[in-house]
Amino acid sequence: MTEDGRRSVRELPEPKRRQAAVAEAPTLAEVIDKLFKTIKRPNGREHSMEEVAKRCAAWLRERGQAKSFSKEYVRQLRYGIATNPTKSHLEALAAFFEVDPAIFFDSQRSRQIQADLELLAALRDADVHAVALRALSLTPAHRAQVLDLMRTLQAHQAGDTSDESRARDSESP
């Protein structure tokens, strides 16, 4: 059971479990938008839709595929207006953002790639990056202490300082 009394996805009967998993999967537009927001230019700015379209069109031409790939089409994909791109269009987008094309499909691999993107985005924050780098020099026992302190701080920040909350957090990886 979840904290609010609902059953977790694992506790649901098989058909409901599949429905819940599908409901949790991000849409194609959400995945593409996340790529724009996470994988940026070296100066930290998002790639323009025109830049993406030109490079995707060039990628397709290099492979002998004379399919069009316009700035407008990129916009439509990003905002969910176009929802059924070809496999080659998805491969071109994946090549541009330098990710596995599996990110566009509901699969375990897609979820792993998206988790990696979230980590990448978090590590771009200077403070998060500094904490991670300093943690590398600690012993495993000291890293565990730092994690315990961080869980305590998170619970305090959320206004939940109960022993139950600390016990629940200590069970999580």
N, C-alpha and C positions, 0 to 999 in steps of 0.2 A: 504494500500500500504506500501511496505517496503521503506526504505530510498533511495534505488537505483532504485525506480520506478516500481519494480515488485510487483505483487499481492501476498498478504500473503496466506498461505494455506487455511485459513478460507474463503477467497474470491473466491476460485476456485470452479468450478462446481463439483458436487459429485464425478464422476469418476476420475477427475484430482486430487481432494483432496485425494482420496484413494491412487493414484499413488504417490503423493508427500509424504504422510505419510509413505508409504513403502520405498521410497527412503531415508527418514530420519532415518529409523530404522537401528541400527547397525547390522552387520552380526554376526553370531554365533562366528566366529573367533575373531571379535573385542570385543565381550562381554567376552569371555574366556581370551583374552589377558589383558583386563582391570582388570579382577579378579586377575590375576597374579601380575599386576603392583600395585594394590591397597591393596590387602589383603596379607600382608607379614608376615614373621616370626617375632618373638619378637625382633630379632636383626636388623630388618629393611631390610633384604635381601629377594629377591623373593624366593618362594618355588621352588624346582627343579621339573622338569617334572617327574623324577624318583620317588620322594617323593609323588607327586600327584597320579601317576599311582599305586603305591603300596597301598596307603590308599584307593583309589577308588576300587581297586580289592578286598581289605579286606572288604570294606563296602558291595560290591556285594555278596561276599561269606557269610557274616553274614546273609544275607537275602535269602540264598539258591539259588542265581543266579550265575551259573558257567560261567559267561561271562568273557572273557579276557579284560584286561585293561592295555596296555603296555605303556612304556615311549614313544615309537614311535607313538602310537595312540594319546596320549596327544599332542605331537608335531604336528601331522597332524590336530587335532582339533584346536589348537591354531593358526596355520598359514593358516587355510582355505583349507587344502588339503582334509581332511575328512569333509564332510558337512552334513551328515545325521546320527547322532548318535541315538542310541535307547533312549527311555524314561528313562530306568534304568541307562544308562551312564550319562545322564544329571542330574539325581537325585543324582548319586554318586559324580559328580563334585560339585553340589550345597551343598551336605553334607560336602565335604572337605572344601570348602570356607565359610561354614556356612551362606549361603544365601538361599533365597526362590527359588525353581526351576523355578518360573515364570520369573526370570531374563532372561531366554533363549528364551522367546517367546515375540513376538511383542504385547504388551498390555500396558494398563495404569499402571498396577502393575509393569511391567518390567521397564518402564520409571521412576517410583518412586524409585525402588531399585537402578537403575543406578544413579539417582540424589543423593541418600543417599551415594553411593560409592564415588561420586565426593566430597561431603561434607566431608566424612571421610578422603579422600586424602588431602583436603585443611587443615583440622584441624591437620594433622600430621606435617604441617609446623609450626615451633615453634613460629614465629611471628604472624601468623594467629590465632594460639591457644591462645597466650597471649592477642590479641585484643578481641577475643571472650570472654575470661574469665573476662577481665576488663569490658566489656560491660554489663555483667550480673549484676554488682553492680550499674549500672546507672538507673535513672528513665526513664520511656518511653520517656519523653520529651527530656532528654539528649541523649538518644540513637538515637532519630530522628535527633538531631543536629550533632551527630557523622556521621550518614549516609549521611547527606547533605554535610558535609566536605569531606567524602570519595568520593562522586559523583563528587564534584568539583575537587578534586585531580585527579580522573580518567580522567575527561574531559581535565584537563590541561596536564596530561601525554600523552593523545592521541592527543594533539595539537588542541583540540576543546574547546575553552573557550567562545563560543557565548552564548547569552542569550537563544537562541532557544534550545541549548543542555541542559542547566540547567533546562529549563522548561520541556523538554521531560523527563529528568531523574527524576524530582520531581513527575511526573505522574506515574512512575513505582513503584511497590511494594518494 
